[in-house]
Amino acid sequence: MGYTNVKVFEDGMPAWLKIPGNYACVTGDWVKKKLDKKAPITLIDSRPKRAKYDKGHIPTAISLPDSKFNKLSNKLPQDKKALIVFYCGGYKCKLSHKSAKKALKLGYTNVKVFSAGYPKWKKVSGAKAGKPAAKAANVKGGKEEGSIAIASFEKILKDNPQSIMLIDVRDADEYATGHFKTAVNIPTDDLEKKIATLPSDKPVVFVCSTGARSGEAFYMVQDSRPEMKNVFYVEAEITFKKDGSYKIKPNE
């Protein structure tokens, strides 16, 4: 075709990603396939919460506005190798890219950006503007005060995990050995100072291995933010595996 200054970056994408500070961009179809397969992926919405996220977001996405990144970075996975995908308002929005770079500086190694963002997602998924992408959680209480019925919890995990804020209150080393795929790790020792950041727009469910620490977390929220009514804990013995599978045995 007449071009005279053509070169090939022979080492390609693998070499590019080895350069500190670099990350990959992904498409809307790629994100949708991951969600459809329920693959382990942490989606982060970098837009302002009230102005944008609350009016519509990608299912399972966690609200972590770039302007509050440092304050709310505890919402990121404990595992620094976990797949994290940031998105915001599209190609003209820099928020997701700014947040991705901050995550890399924190030591995360598998960071990507869905640069076409929520506008593209609405076209890919058929979601309508101004309406949340996730359905409201149908939470049924258990026998103990503040507990969630096991059947209700498992149904939410299977059908609509993005409709709740799932918090694993075990210590970081326990969380690293296995956890629910959508769970954020906030150990009980750290919870008190982070209660103010908990969302009020969706149910919050605490989990641990026995129901003891998660129950403690429930009452800590009741004491600090009694106005929060959609707060629950799992009163059960839970065995986690590294691959994300689990077994729940109700406490007698």
C-alpha positions in Angstrom: 0.0 0.0 0.0 3.0 2.3 -0.1 3.9 2.7 3.6 7.6 3.1 4.1 8.2 3.1 7.9 6.5 -0.1 9.1 7.7 -2.0 12.2 6.5 -5.0 14.2 6.6 -5.2 18.0 7.5 -8.8 17.9 7.3 -9.5 21.6 3.7 -8.3 21.6 1.3 -8.0 24.5 3.1 -10.3 26.9 6.2 -8.0 26.8 4.0 -4.9 27.0 2.3 -6.1 30.2 5.7 -6.8 31.9 6.5 -3.1 31.8 5.7 -1.6 35.2 2.5 0.5 35.1 1.1 -1.1 31.9 -2.2 -2.9 31.8 -4.6 -4.3 29.2 -8.0 -3.0 28.0 -10.9 -5.4 27.4 -14.1 -5.3 25.4 -17.7 -5.4 26.6 -18.2 -8.8 25.0 -15.2 -10.1 27.1 -16.7 -8.7 30.3 -20.1 -10.2 29.5 -18.6 -13.7 28.8 -16.8 -13.6 32.1 -20.0 -12.7 34.0 -22.1 -15.3 32.1 -19.6 -18.0 33.1 -19.5 -16.7 36.6 -15.7 -16.4 36.3 -13.8 -15.0 39.3 -13.6 -11.3 38.4 -13.9 -8.1 40.5 -15.6 -5.3 38.6 -14.9 -1.8 39.9 -17.1 1.1 39.0 -14.9 4.2 39.2 -17.7 6.7 38.7 -19.3 8.8 41.4 -21.7 6.7 43.4 -24.8 8.8 43.7 -24.6 10.6 40.4 -23.8 7.5 38.3 -23.4 4.1 40.0 -26.8 4.2 41.9 -28.6 5.0 38.6 -27.2 2.0 36.8 -24.1 -0.2 36.9 -22.8 -3.6 35.6 -23.9 -6.6 37.7 -21.5 -7.6 40.5 -19.7 -4.2 40.2 -18.5 -2.6 43.4 -18.7 1.1 43.7 -15.3 2.6 44.3 -15.2 6.2 43.0 -11.8 7.2 41.9 -12.1 10.4 44.1 -12.4 8.1 47.2 -10.0 5.4 46.0 -7.5 5.7 48.9 -10.2 5.8 51.5 -12.2 2.8 50.1 -9.3 0.7 48.8 -10.2 -2.0 51.4 -13.0 -3.0 49.0 -10.4 -4.4 46.6 -9.6 -8.1 46.8 -7.1 -9.3 49.4 -5.4 -11.4 46.8 -3.0 -9.2 44.8 -3.2 -11.6 41.9 -7.0 -11.4 41.6 -8.5 -10.3 38.3 -9.7 -6.7 38.7 -11.5 -4.8 35.9 -12.1 -1.0 36.2 -14.7 0.9 34.2 -16.3 4.3 34.1 -18.2 6.5 31.7 -16.6 5.5 28.4 -13.6 6.5 26.2 -13.7 10.2 27.2 -13.7 9.3 30.9 -10.3 8.9 32.6 -11.5 7.7 36.0 -11.1 4.0 35.3 -7.6 4.5 34.0 -6.6 6.6 37.0 -7.9 3.9 39.4 -6.2 1.1 37.5 -2.8 2.9 37.9 -3.5 3.3 41.6 -4.3 -0.4 42.0 -1.0 -1.3 40.2 0.9 0.9 42.7 -0.8 -1.0 45.5 0.8 -4.2 44.1 -2.1 -5.7 42.1 -0.8 -7.6 39.1 -3.9 -8.6 37.1 -5.5 -5.2 36.4 -7.5 -4.4 33.3 -9.7 -1.6 32.1 -13.0 -1.8 30.2 -12.4 1.5 28.6 -15.7 1.7 26.6 -17.3 1.6 30.0 -21.0 1.7 31.1 -22.3 3.2 27.8 -21.0 0.2 25.9 -22.2 -2.2 28.5 -25.8 -1.0 28.1 -25.6 -1.8 24.4 -23.9 -5.2 24.9 -26.3 -6.3 27.7 -29.5 -4.5 26.7 -29.6 -2.7 30.1 -31.6 0.5 30.1 -30.2 3.8 31.2 -31.3 5.1 34.6 -32.1 1.6 35.9 -29.8 -0.5 38.0 -28.5 -3.5 36.2 -29.0 -5.8 39.2 -32.3 -7.0 40.6 -33.1 -6.3 44.2 -32.1 -9.1 46.6 -34.9 -11.1 48.1 -33.5 -11.7 51.5 -35.3 -13.9 54.0 -34.3 -13.8 57.6 -33.3 -16.9 59.6 -34.3 -18.1 63.1 -31.6 -16.1 64.9 -31.8 -12.4 65.2 -30.0 -10.8 62.2 -29.3 -14.1 60.5 -30.2 -14.8 56.9 -32.0 -18.1 56.0 -29.4 -20.5 54.5 -31.7 -21.4 51.5 -32.2 -17.7 50.8 -28.5 -17.0 51.0 -27.5 -19.8 48.7 -30.2 -18.8 46.1 -28.8 -15.3 46.1 -25.3 -16.6 45.6 -26.4 -18.7 42.7 -28.9 -16.3 40.9 -28.1 -12.8 42.0 -24.8 -12.4 43.9 -24.4 -8.8 42.8 -27.5 -7.8 44.7 -25.8 -8.0 48.1 -22.6 -6.6 49.6 -20.9 -9.8 50.9 -18.3 -9.3 53.5 -15.9 -12.0 54.8 -14.8 -11.0 58.3 -12.2 -13.7 58.8 -8.5 -12.8 59.0 -6.6 -12.2 55.7 -4.7 -15.5 55.9 -8.0 -17.4 56.3 -9.6 -15.5 53.4 -6.6 -16.3 51.2 -7.2 -20.1 51.6 -10.7 -19.9 50.1 -13.7 -17.6 50.0 -16.9 -16.7 48.2 -16.0 -15.2 44.8 -17.9 -12.0 45.3 -16.9 -11.5 49.0 -14.8 -8.5 50.2 -12.4 -9.2 53.1 -12.8 -6.9 56.1 -11.6 -8.7 59.3 -13.6 -7.9 62.4 -10.5 -6.2 63.9 -10.7 -3.6 61.1 -14.5 -3.4 60.7 -15.3 -0.7 63.3 -13.4 2.0 61.5 -14.9 1.0 58.1 -18.6 0.7 59.1 -19.2 4.2 57.8 -18.3 3.1 54.3 -20.8 0.2 54.1 -23.5 0.7 51.4 -27.0 1.5 52.3 -28.5 0.8 48.9 -28.2 -3.0 49.1 -28.3 -5.7 51.8 -25.0 -6.3 53.6 -24.3 -9.9 54.5 -21.4 -11.0 56.8 -19.8 -14.4 56.7 -17.0 -16.3 58.5 -16.4 -20.0 59.3 -18.8 -20.5 62.1 -21.2 -17.6 62.4 -19.4 -16.3 65.5 -17.4 -13.4 64.0 -20.1 -12.7 61.4 -22.6 -12.4 64.2 -20.3 -10.1 66.0 -20.0 -8.0 62.9 -23.8 -7.7 62.6 -24.1 -6.3 66.1 -21.2 -3.9 65.6 -23.2 -2.4 62.7 -26.3 -2.3 64.8 -24.5 -0.3 67.5 -22.8 2.1 65.1 -25.4 2.5 62.4 -28.8 1.5 63.8 -30.5 3.1 60.8 -29.2 0.3 58.6 -31.9 -2.3 58.5 -30.7 -4.6 55.7 -27.8 -6.2 57.5 -27.5 -9.9 58.0 -25.0 -12.7 58.9 -24.7 -16.4 58.0 -25.3 -18.5 61.1 -23.6 -21.6 59.9 -20.4 -23.6 59.6 -18.8 -22.9 56.2 -15.9 -24.8 54.7 -14.2 -22.9 51.9 -12.0 -24.3 49.2 -9.3 -22.6 47.2 -11.3 -22.9 43.9 -14.2 -20.9 45.3 -16.4 -23.9 46.1 -17.9 -24.2 49.6 -20.0 -26.3 51.9 -22.5 -24.8 54.3 -23.7 -26.7 57.4 -26.4 -24.9 59.5 -25.5 -24.5 63.2 -27.7 -26.6 65.5 
